């Protein structure tokens, strides 16, 4: 793998420690390298810098990574996540280790892991449409009004369900460790191209959702308008009107991440972060007497 010499750092502007770490990295690894810094708030102003970059480092939680990924994916720039959050499923380096470990990545030693992104197209009666990308998930949900909404869910032209509740989440494999997991959904292999449809607080049944193949197309339509919102990756919002259709499919765009560990280690890291292990991995459960 090639080494990296034109590097941008996107850091959480609300965490002073993230900014301090950003400056420390630039001073530590400044020799023969060019750096630029941005917070999430001013990342949109760095278009020229992005065009010249070969790596983006994010410092913060998964929200910071998502913002960096949206900027980097369109330019096919890999991302290295430095975690300053609580869980950090998408990051590869912990903040306390960053100064000592980042050099290994800059020298081109890491493998690249691709994560696919969804595309959501909103269309209405006017014929106009807009397209939104998401690395984690696309959510169609009720707004501020505390009333249920009805969301018709069609998969590949076949009506799956009309969910009556708080809404519907369509999640990538990457997003399966986010909002979908909080709703009780399964965790998917992060490199999978399949994706997940999961209702939010559905009043209709115990049906927990569906995992769809990568070529599937999902159409979500607001059947009863109370106050609905489309959200992508937790920071892109759009108001939805009754009858508008949100069509979700693979975008063909990928976010690329630098990784040190083998791909299979994802499951061990997941177990550790969620504190799933209660005993020794080598222990054998006792068989109860009948």
URCOR-V95890 format. One record per helix or strand. SS is the DSSP state (2 for helix, 1 for strand). FROM is the first residue (numbers start at 0). TO is the last residue. If there is no record, write none. Layout:
ss=SS from=FROM to=TO
ss=SS from=FROM to=TO
This chain:
ss=1 from=5 to=10
ss=2 from=15 to=27
ss=1 from=33 to=38
ss=2 from=42 to=44
ss=2 from=46 to=50
ss=1 from=54 to=59
ss=2 from=61 to=72
ss=1 from=77 to=82
ss=1 from=92 to=93
ss=2 from=94 to=105
ss=1 from=110 to=122
ss=1 from=128 to=133
ss=1 from=136 to=141
ss=1 from=148 to=154
ss=1 from=157 to=164
ss=1 from=166 to=170
ss=2 from=173 to=176
ss=2 from=178 to=181
ss=1 from=194 to=199
ss=1 from=209 to=211
ss=1 from=217 to=223
ss=1 from=227 to=231
ss=1 from=235 to=239
ss=1 from=244 to=258
ss=2 from=264 to=272
